[in-house]
Amino acid sequence: MTQLMPPRYGSGMTRKETQSARIARVLADRIISGAIPPGARLRQDHIAIEFQASHVPVREAFRTLEAQGLAEGELRRGYRVTDFDVAELREVAEMRASLEVLALRNAAPKMTRAILAEADAVTRQGDRACSVRDWEAANRQFHRLILSPCQMPRLLRSIDDLHTASARFLFAAWRRDWESRTDHDHRAILEALRKGQVDLACTVLARHVGWIGKRKAARKNAIITDTYDISG
């Protein structure tokens, strides 16, 4: 597995993906992975040349990144990658915990054995991950699988954007010293769902997401902030 952000930001351009969406997806991947660090300018001309696009889809892509909290506009200076701090990380973790619990409570009545089996397989795939990139892809897919049955698209989009913000901290903290790990929380959530123990599943999920926030905050000093300009 090589995708950083599946399926919404998976590699390759789908038939329904617009040019601006593709540019936003690729730039988001670079920002999250740390290839483009906080504070770096996003140079419209260079990006347009790289993607063989006009300035219109590039500007649309910048607005998408801004909506996701990955970039911000500066008066007469274009866009730059946003900075982040521990307070923001805690906010993201708390928002994720609240919204994911809401989604899971609505998803639980529609949960199927097939979904649980697929989520279990994705968890085992994450346990075998050889890099933080592969683990993050498996982790995000797990959360999408158990939350998607809620059938609340606006809520799921908000959660997905929070995962995007959260992933920035994860990559910054773990990019240099990644080590494989067994996700016991994922297994506990699945076991509770199998037994119809929705309250327990939600409690574990909230703790799980909150712990990730605290873990990343403790390792924030590992963030790399070298200057980077896109040159195509």
PAGUDREN-15670 format. One record per residue: residue in one letter; x, y, z of N, C-alpha, C, O in turn. Coordinates in steps of 0.001 Angstrom, whole numbers. Layout:
REM residues N
  residuo     n.xx     n.yy     n.zz    ca.xx    ca.yy    ca.zz     c.xx     c.yy     c.zz     o.xx     o.yy     o.zz
        A        X        Y        Z        X        Y        Z        X        Y        Z        X        Y        Z
...
This chain:
REM residues 232
  residuo     n.xx     n.yy     n.zz    ca.xx    ca.yy    ca.zz     c.xx     c.yy     c.zz     o.xx     o.yy     o.zz
        M      842    -1181        0        0        0        0      877     1229        0     1736     1372      869
        T      678     2128     -963     1548     3281    -1090      798     4600    -1008     1426     5657     -963
        Q     -534     4566     -988    -1265     5809     -938    -1175     6432      435    -1194     5735     1449
        L    -1077     7740      465    -1035     8444     1734    -2432     8701     2256    -2659     8577     3459
        M    -3365     9047     1414    -4663     9497     1871    -5796     8826     1093    -6510     9528      377
        P    -6001     7534     1189    -7030     6873      419    -8380     7009     1091    -8410     7247     2298
        P    -9532     6870      376    -9562     6913    -1072    -9711     8313    -1626    -9536     8524    -2826
        R   -10033     9284     -766   -10327    10613    -1251    -9118    11249    -1897    -9262    11990    -2870
        Y    -7935    10983    -1387    -6727    11565    -1957    -5792    10490    -2472    -4571    10626    -2391
        G    -6369     9418    -3004    -5552     8334    -3523    -4764     8772    -4729    -5088     9775    -5366
        S    -3709     8008    -5050    -2883     8378    -6190    -3620     8151    -7484    -4463     7260    -7581
        G    -3305     8950    -8473    -3933     8786    -9770    -5175     9646    -9900    -5842     9934    -8906
        M    -5484    10051   -11099    -6607    10936   -11337    -7811    10120   -11767    -7767     9470   -12811
        T    -8889    10138   -10987   -10086     9397   -11340   -10861    10147   -12406   -10581    11310   -12698
        R   -11848     9458   -12989   -12636    10090   -14044   -13393    11304   -13531   -13651    12232   -14297
        K   -13755    11319   -12256   -14536    12405   -11706   -13667    13490   -11078   -14187    14528   -10669
        E   -12378    13275   -10995   -11503    14232   -10346   -11159    15370   -11294   -10645    15141   -12389
        T   -11439    16574   -10879   -11118    17733   -11695    -9632    18045   -11589    -8928    17518   -10727
        Q    -9175    18909   -12479    -7763    19276   -12458    -7406    19976   -11160    -6353    19705   -10584
        S    -8264    20873   -10689    -7986    21573    -9436    -7975    20606    -8261    -7166    20757    -7346
        A    -8866    19611    -8274    -8900    18621    -7191    -7619    17795    -7181    -7084    17480    -6118
        R    -7129    17445    -8370    -5888    16674    -8450    -4711    17487    -7913    -3887    16968    -7160
        I    -4634    18764    -8300    -3547    19612    -7817    -3609    19732    -6294    -2591    19631    -5610
        A    -4818    19949    -5777    -4986    20066    -4327    -4583    18774    -3630    -3950    18804    -2574
        R    -4947    17644    -4218    -4624    16348    -3611    -3119    16133    -3536    -2598    15715    -2503
        V    -2419    16421    -4637     -973    16211    -4679     -259    17162    -3717      652    16753    -2997
        L     -674    18425    -3707      -51    19382    -2795     -340    19022    -1342      532    19156     -483
        A    -1566    18563    -1062    -1902    18139      303    -1010    16990      734     -543    16957     1872
        D     -769    16049     -167      110    14915      136     1501    15414      518     2105    14915     1468
        R     2004    16392     -217     3348    16925       46     3396    17686     1366     4368    17589     2114
        I     2338    18444     1645     2304    19205     2896     2233    18262     4085     2945    18441     5074
        I     1371    17256     3987     1198    16319     5097     2464    15515     5341     2844    15290     6490
        S     3116    15083     4279     4318    14266     4434     5524    15075     4897     6533    14508     5316
        G     5419    16406     4821     6525    17259     5230     7432    17667     4085     8390    18411     4296
        A     7148    17190     2863     7962    17607     1717     7864    19113     1512     8827    19749     1084
        I     6705    19681     1814     6543    21136     1841     6291    21503     3304     5230    21170     3832
        P     7222    22171     3973     7095    22420     5409     6221    23634     5727     5902    24427     4841
        P     5843    23770     6976     5082    24952     7396     5827    26234     7057     7042    26325     7227
        G     5087    27219     6576     5671    28508     6244     6125    28651     4810     6381    29765     4354
        A     6230    27537     4082     6698    27609     2695     5653    28279     1806     4451    28075     1977
        R     6126    29074      862     5219    29713      -95     4818    28712    -1171     5624    27882    -1591
        L     3584    28795    -1607     3098    27989    -2728     3107    28884    -3958     2276    29782    -4091
        R     4042    28634    -4846     4257    29523    -5990     3340    29129    -7146     3489    28072    -7759
        Q     2402    30007    -7416     1367    29721    -8406     1944    29422    -9779     1519    28465   -10427
        D     2899    30216   -10236     3481    30019   -11565     4166    28665   -11673     3978    27948   -12656
        H     4958    28312   -10670     5679    27041   -10699     4715    25856   -10693     4913    24873   -11407
        I     3679    25965    -9883     2717    24865    -9789     1945    24724   -11088     1680    23607   -11534
        A     1582    25837   -11698      865    25790   -12974     1717    25104   -14045     1202    24329   -14851
        I     3020    25393   -14048     3913    24750   -15021     4039    23265   -14731     3985    22446   -15649
        E     4205    22910   -13463     4363    21504   -13103     3168    20664   -13532     3330    19558   -14049
        F     1967    21195   -13314      760    20434   -13621      189    20754   -15001     -882    20273   -15370
        Q      921    21574   -15755      475    21951   -17095     -957    22469   -17049    -1828    22025   -17798
        A    -1171    23414   -16152    -2501    23950   -15918    -2474    25472   -15997    -1418    26092   -15875
        S    -3632    26057   -16200    -3745    27510   -16131    -3780    27918   -14666    -3793    27065   -13779
        H    -3796    29210   -14416    -3799    29684   -13043    -5144    29461   -12357    -5214    29432   -11128
        V    -6210    29305   -13138    -7544    29149   -12541    -7644    27888   -11676    -8008    28006   -10506
        P    -7340    26679   -12190    -7408    25498   -11319    -6404    25526   -10174    -6648    24941    -9119
        V    -5263    26210   -10378    -4277    26316    -9299    -4859    27141    -8157    -4737    26765    -6991
        R    -5489    28263    -8488    -6112    29088    -7448    -7234    28326    -6751    -7403    28445    -5537
        E    -8003    27544    -7509    -9056    26727    -6901    -8460    25695    -5944    -9014    25425    -4878
        A    -7315    25120    -6347    -6638    24156    -5484    -6171    24828    -4196    -6270    24243    -3118
        F    -5663    26051    -4304    -5222    26779    -3109    -6390    27014    -2159    -6241    26905     -942
        R    -7553    27335    -2719    -8724    27565    -1862    -9151    26277    -1164    -9616    26300      -25
        T    -8987    25150    -1865    -9288    23855    -1231    -8343    23599      -74    -8772    23183     1003
        L    -7059    23843     -290    -6071    23661      773    -6352    24595     1943    -6156    24228     3101
        E    -6812    25799     1635    -7138    26751     2696    -8320    26234     3522    -8314    26337     4748
        A    -9332    25680     2852   -10491    25135     3555   -10101    23966     4449   -10741    23727     5473
        Q    -9054    23236     4068    -8580    22099     4850    -7617    22518     5954    -7182    21687     6751
        G    -7284    23809     6001    -6374    24284     7020    -4916    24046     6698    -4063    24168     7578
        L    -4607    23705     5444    -3235    23406     5060    -2505    24619     4490    -1274    24640     4468
        A    -3231    25613     4036    -2618    26805     3453    -3442    28022     3836    -4606    27915     4223
        E    -2808    29183     3719    -3519    30423     4020    -3079    31505     3050    -1917    31564     2649
        G    -4029    32361     2678    -3722    33443     1756    -3122    34635     2487    -3494    34940     3620
        E    -2187    35303     1816    -1570    36503     2360    -1778    37627     1360    -1555    37446      163
        L    -2197    38773     1838    -2505    39898      966    -1324    40235       64     -236    40550      547
        R    -1541    40170    -1233     -558    40497    -2271      684    39601    -2237     1696    39921    -2860
        R      608    38480    -1510     1766    37583    -1463     1393    36138    -1790     2228    35241    -1683
        G      174    35919    -2179     -220    34568    -2547     -513    33702    -1335    -1030    34176     -324
        Y     -176    32429    -1453     -495    31468     -397      772    30866      200     1796    30736     -470
        R      675    30507     1462     1760    29829     2146     1186    28675     2955        7    28684     3308
        V     2011    27692     3243     1600    26561     4067     1441    27036     5505     2296    27752     6026
        T      358    26641     6136      102    27091     7495     1076    26479     8492     1565    25363     8312
        D     1342    27240     9548     2080    26722    10692     1087    25989    11590     -124    26101    11396
        F     1587    25246    12562      696    24618    13534     1413    24501    14866     2642    24524    14932
        D      629    24375    15922     1210    24288    17252      455    23257    18080     -515    22657    17615
        V      910    23063    19303      326    22042    20169    -1135    22347    20461    -1954    21430    20530
        A    -1478    23628    20636    -2869    23981    20914    -3776    23556    19765    -4879    23056    19988
        E    -3308    23755    18538    -4099    23342    17378    -4241    21834    17339    -5316    21319    17032
        L    -3168    21122    17646    -3216    19670    17650    -4253    19156    18642    -5023    18250    18326
        R    -4271    19733    19833    -5244    19317    20831    -6666    19608    20366    -7580    18813    20587
        E    -6841    20761    19718    -8168    21102    19198    -8612    20085    18156    -9752    19623    18177
        V    -7707    19740    17247    -8030    18757    16213    -8393    17414    16834    -9363    16777    16424
        A    -7612    16986    17824    -7867    15699    18466    -9227    15692    19164    -9964    14710    19078
        E    -9559    16782    19853   -10840    16851    20558   -12006    16884    19583   -13036    16253    19820
        M   -11847    17624    18479   -12906    17668    17471   -13096    16303    16826   -14223    15855    16615
        R   -11985    15651    16516   -12081    14311    15930   -12801    13356    16865   -13668    12595    16435
        A   -12449    13394    18133   -13067    12487    19096   -14578    12697    19132   -15338    11729    19101
        S   -15015    13939    19197   -16448    14231    19281   -17187    13834    18009   -18235    13192    18064
        L   -16632    14222    16867   -17333    13958    15606   -17299    12483    15230   -18271    11963    14683
        E   -16194    11804    15516   -16123    10385    15170   -17046     9552    16054   -17619     8566    15593
        V   -17193     9935    17306   -18141     9238    18173   -19556     9445    17655   -20350     8505    17638
        L   -19880    10655    17235   -21199    10933    16669   -21438    10063    15435   -22506     9471    15275
        A   -20434     9996    14570   -20567     9185    13361   -20711     7704    13693   -21517     7006    13078
        L   -19933     7219    14665   -19983     5799    14997   -21326     5411    15599   -21846     4331    15317
        R   -21891     6286    16426   -23206     5974    17004   -24263     5832    15915   -25166     5003    16024
        N   -24149     6633    14878   -25107     6546    13773   -24762     5423    12805   -25632     4927    12089
        A   -23494     5021    12783   -23060     3953    11881   -23348     2574    12457   -23621     1636    11708
        A   -23291     2438    13782   -23399     1125    14426   -24642      332    14018   -24522     -864    13756
        P   -25832      944    13952   -27012      153    13568   -26952     -389    12140   -27665    -1334    11801
        K   -26105      205    11309   -25998     -202     9906   -24730    -1010     9640   -24427    -1337     8493
        M   -23991    -1329    10702   -22735    -2055    10555   -23004    -3485    10101   -23948    -4120    10570
        T   -22180    -3993     9192   -22328    -5363     8711   -21086    -6175     9048   -20033    -5618     9357
        R   -21219    -7492     8985   -20069    -8354     9219   -18993    -8123     8172   -17801    -8205     8467
        A   -19414    -7837     6956   -18439    -7596     5884   -17593    -6365     6180   -16381    -6379     5963
        I   -18225    -5292     6677   -17486    -4078     7005   -16506    -4346     8140   -15356    -3908     8091
        L   -16964    -5066     9164   -16097    -5372    10299   -14916    -6243     9867   -13796    -6066    10345
        A   -15178    -7180     8965   -14109    -8049     8480   -13088    -7247     7684   -11883    -7457     7819
        E   -13567    -6340     6865   -12645    -5508     6083   -11843    -4584     6996   -10650    -4377     6776
        A   -12493    -4030     8019   -11787    -3170     8966   -10720    -3947     9727    -9644    -3423    10013
        D   -11025    -5200    10052   -10042    -6048    10727    -8835    -6304     9819    -7692    -6271    10275
        A    -9095    -6559     8536    -8011    -6803     7587    -7140    -5552     7424    -5916    -5651     7331
        V    -7773    -4387     7391    -7021    -3138     7263    -6171    -2894     8508    -5053    -2389     8410
        T    -6700    -3252     9677    -5926    -3109    10915    -4679    -3980    10881    -3593    -3538    11255
        R    -4840    -5215    10431    -3679    -6112    10340    -2675    -5590     9311    -1465    -5746     9474
        Q    -3191    -4975     8262    -2311    -4377     7260    -1502    -3234     7888     -311    -3083     7617
        G    -2162    -2437     8724    -1455    -1355     9408     -396    -1872    10369      665    -1268    10522
        D     -697    -3007    11023      287    -3593    11941     1570    -3998    11222     2650    -4009    11814
        R     1437    -4329     9940     2595    -4776     9163     3274    -3629     8407     4238    -3849     7674
        A     2772    -2418     8589     3298    -1273     7838     4783    -1072     8105     5252    -1197     9236
        C     5502     -761     7049     6949     -541     7154     7309      935     7227     8481     1283     7371
        S     6310     1802     7128     6576     3236     7171     5362     3943     7749     4260     3394     7767
        V     5572     5159     8217     4471     5938     8749     3459     6240     7651     2266     6366     7926
        R     3919     6357     6417     3014     6611     5297     2029     5461     5127      827     5686     4990
        D     2534     4234     5134     1657     3080     4960      728     2901     6161     -440     2542     6012
        W     1272     3161     7361      428     3026     8544     -698     4046     8526    -1839     3715     8845
        E     -387     5298     8152    -1408     6341     8141    -2512     6007     7140    -3688     6260     7401
        A    -2135     5440     5999    -3133     5066     5001    -4064     3989     5549    -5280     4069     5372
        A    -3496     2978     6216    -4312     1910     6788    -5175     2441     7928    -6346     2079     8046
        N    -4603     3288     8755    -5349     3848     9878    -6540     4664     9392    -7644     4538     9920
        R    -6312     5497     8386    -7399     6329     7878    -8489     5473     7238    -9678     5762     7376
        Q    -8074     4415     6538    -9050     3538     5921    -9895     2822     6976   -11096     2627     6785
        F    -9268     2431     8087   -10017     1797     9175   -11119     2717     9681   -12271     2305     9815
        H   -10761     3956     9957   -11749     4898    10486   -12857     5148     9475   -14025     5242     9854
        R   -12515     5257     8208   -13546     5473     7191   -14498     4287     7106   -15706     4464     6949
        L   -13958     3092     7208   -14793     1900     7096   -15837     1831     8198   -17004     1545     7928
        I   -15433     2090     9440   -16387     1939    10538   -17320     3143    10670   -18372     3039    11300
        L   -16945     4291    10081   -17774     5493    10202   -18692     5721     9008   -19754     6326     9156
        S   -18302     5249     7829   -19071     5519     6614   -20518     5054     6665   -21371     5710     6068
        P   -20849     3939     7358   -22261     3520     7394   -23204     4542     8034   -24422     4398     7929
        C   -22666     5568     8693   -23553     6583     9279   -24347     7313     8207   -25409     7871     8483
        Q   -23827     7308     6978   -24504     7932     5837   -24795     9408     6095   -25884     9903     5805
        M   -23806    10092     6640   -23896    11537     6899   -22713    12198     6189   -21691    12469     6819
        P   -22839    12459     4899   -21696    12905     4092   -21032    14184     4581   -19809    14306     4517
        R   -21816    15135     5067   -21213    16384     5536   -20360    16136     6771   -19273    16698     6898
        L   -20838    15309     7670   -20070    14950     8862   -18799    14215     8476   -17735    14481     9034
        L   -18899    13296     7530   -17732    12514     7116   -16693    13393     6433   -15493    13163     6589
        R   -17133    14389     5683   -16176    15311     5061   -15424    16109     6116   -14222    16344     5987
        S   -16135    16524     7161   -15478    17263     8240   -14451    16388     8950   -13353    16843     9267
        I   -14811    15135     9196   -13887    14206     9841   -12669    13972     8956   -11541    13902     9444
        D   -12904    13854     7656   -11789    13616     6736   -10807    14782     6749    -9594    14575     6722
        D   -11329    16006     6792   -10447    17172     6847    -9656    17195     8155    -8496    17605     8173
        L   -10283    16755     9248    -9573    16689    10522    -8475    15629    10490    -7403    15815    11065
        H    -8754    14510     9809    -7710    13497     9633    -6528    14085     8863    -5373    13793     9171
        T    -6822    14903     7873    -5766    15535     7090    -4893    16410     7982    -3665    16351     7908
        A    -5529    17223     8825    -4776    18073     9743    -3987    17232    10733    -2830    17530    11028
        S    -4610    16190    11242    -3951    15319    12215    -2729    14635    11617    -1709    14469    12286
        A    -2839    14239    10348    -1743    13523     9698     -478    14373     9614      627    13830     9631
        R     -619    15689     9524      565    16552     9470     1421    16383    10719     2646    16293    10641
        F      758    16342    11869     1489    16188    13119     2133    14809    13196     3265    14664    13657
        L     1406    13814    12745     1921    12447    12804     3186    12315    11969     4178    11748    12426
        F     3155    12831    10758     4329    12727     9890     5494    13517    10461     6638    13069    10395
        A     5213    14691    11022     6284    15505    11581     6951    14814    12762     8167    14905    12933
        A     6160    14125    13577     6693    13514    14787     7358    12174    14528     8330    11823    15196
        W     6837    11416    13553     7291    10047    13379     8060     9780    12096     8408     8635    11809
        R     8331    10826    11322     8947    10578    10028    10339     9950    10161    10727     9136     9324
        R    11091    10318    11201    12482     9866    11311    12640     8559    12081    13601     7825    11852
        D    11718     8258    12987    11924     7095    13845    10679     6213    13890    10227     5807    14960
        W    10138     5928    12716     8953     5084    12655     9279     3671    13111    10342     3135    12797
        E     8364     3080    13845     8478     1673    14215     7088     1050    14152     6100     1683    14523
        S     7019     -187    13682     5724     -853    13545     5099    -1029    14916     5801    -1123    15923
        R     3765    -1072    14948     3051    -1167    16206     1753    -1933    16009     1191    -1943    14914
        T     1283    -2569    17062        4    -3272    17023    -1066    -2349    17583     -924    -1828    18689
        D    -2138    -2145    16822    -3182    -1219    17253    -4240    -1971    18047    -5195    -2500    17478
        H    -4066    -2016    19358    -5009    -2725    20219    -6354    -2001    20294    -7391    -2643    20462
        D    -6347     -683    20173    -7606       59    20219    -8520     -311    19059    -9723     -489    19244
        H    -7952     -426    17867    -8767     -814    16714    -9434    -2160    16964   -10614    -2346    16665
        R    -8682    -3078    17503    -9232    -4413    17767   -10319    -4355    18841   -11326    -5056    18747
        A   -10113    -3522    19858   -11109    -3386    20914   -12398    -2762    20379   -13494    -3155    20780
        I   -12269    -1797    19481   -13448    -1175    18870   -14224    -2207    18056   -15449    -2282    18154
        L   -13529    -2988    17268   -14189    -3998    16443   -14871    -5053    17305   -15991    -5468    17009
        E   -14209    -5484    18361   -14791    -6495    19243   -16061    -5968    19903   -17050    -6693    20016
        A   -16036    -4713    20338   -17226    -4117    20954   -18365    -4010    19948   -19520    -4257    20295
        L   -18057    -3649    18716   -19087    -3535    17690   -19680    -4909    17365   -20887    -5030    17150
        R   -18851    -5922    17329   -19350    -7274    17069   -20342    -7710    18140   -21312    -8411    17854
        K   -20091    -7291    19360   -20953    -7683    20475   -22124    -6726    20691   -22924    -6911    21608
        G   -22218    -5705    19843   -23299    -4739    19986   -23096    -3771    21136   -24053    -3135    21578
        Q   -21867    -3646    21632   -21554    -2760    22755   -21126    -1399    22200   -19944    -1054    22190
        V   -22117     -642    21741   -21828      615    21047   -21199     1641    21983   -20264     2340    21594
        D   -21702     1738    23213   -21130     2706    24163   -19654     2426    24406   -18841     3350    24449
        L   -19308     1152    24564   -17909      791    24784   -17067     1128    23561   -15965     1661    23694
        A   -17579      820    22371   -16848     1133    21138   -16589     2633    21030   -15503     3054    20631
        C   -17591     3434    21387   -17436     4887    21315   -16441     5391    22359   -15671     6312    22087
        T   -16454     4801    23535   -15510     5195    24581   -14078     4913    24159   -13192     5748    24340
        V   -13855     3728    23594   -12510     3371    23141   -12079     4276    21992   -10929     4711    21936
        L   -13000     4558    21080   -12674     5421    19946   -12265     6814    20413   -11267     7358    19940
        A   -13028     7393    21334   -12709     8733    21836   -11347     8738    22524   -10555     9659    22323
        R   -11071     7724    23329    -9773     7625    23996    -8648     7452    22984    -7582     8053    23115
        H    -8899     6628    21979    -7919     6336    20938    -7503     7613    20201    -6313     7877    20029
        V    -8471     8388    19778    -8180     9615    19038    -7508    10638    19944    -6580    11326    19520
        G    -7970    10746    21194    -7362    11673    22132    -5927    11314    22443    -5080    12196    22580
        W    -5642    10013    22557    -4281     9564    22838    -3344     9917    21691    -2204    10321    21918
        I    -3822     9767    20469    -2990    10122    19317    -2601    11589    19397    -1455    11945    19122
        G    -3549    12443    19772    -3246    13860    19897    -2184    14133    20942    -1272    14925    20706
        K    -2290    13481    22106    -1300    13678    23154       56    13128    22748     1094    13719    23045
        R       36    11980    22060     1288    11364    21614     2029    12275    20651     3240    12463    20763
        K     1287    12842    19697     1925    13705    18718     2423    14992    19357     3482    15507    18995
        A     1644    15513    20321     2055    16748    20974     3358    16556    21719     4199    17455    21751
        A     3531    15391    22317     4744    15114    23078     5968    15022    22184     7097    15198    22641
        R     5732    14738    20881     6852    14558    19968     6978    15710    18976     7661    15577    17961
        K     6331    16829    19255     6292    17925    18309     7672    18484    17982     7863    19045    16903
        N     8627    18345    18880     9959    18904    18638    10667    18264    17458    11700    18759    17007
        A    10113    17155    16948    10749    16486    15819    10384    17130    14488    10870    16695    13444
        I     9547    18147    14505     9068    18751    13270    10219    19395    12495    11087    20058    13064
        I    10195    19183    11219    11208    19753    10335    10642    21002     9661     9547    20943     9102
        T    11343    22108     9696    10803    23360     9171    11740    23998     8160    11800    25225     8070
        D    12470    23198     7398    13347    23733     6375    12540    24461     5303    11394    24098     5039
        T    13118    25469     4694    12438    26218     3641    12352    25384     2378    13295    24679     2019
        Y    11188    25472     1693    10992    24689      481    10152    25502     -494     9125    26061     -109
        D    10565    25573    -1713     9779    26226    -2770     9530    25222    -3870    10439    24499    -4277
        I     8278    25174    -4363     7950    24280    -5458     8536    24832    -6749     8316    25995    -7089
        S     9278    24004    -7463     9899    24477    -8705     9509    23641    -9895    10057    23815   -10984
        G     8561    22726    -9704     8063    21946   -10826     8843    20675   -11039     8538    19910   -11953
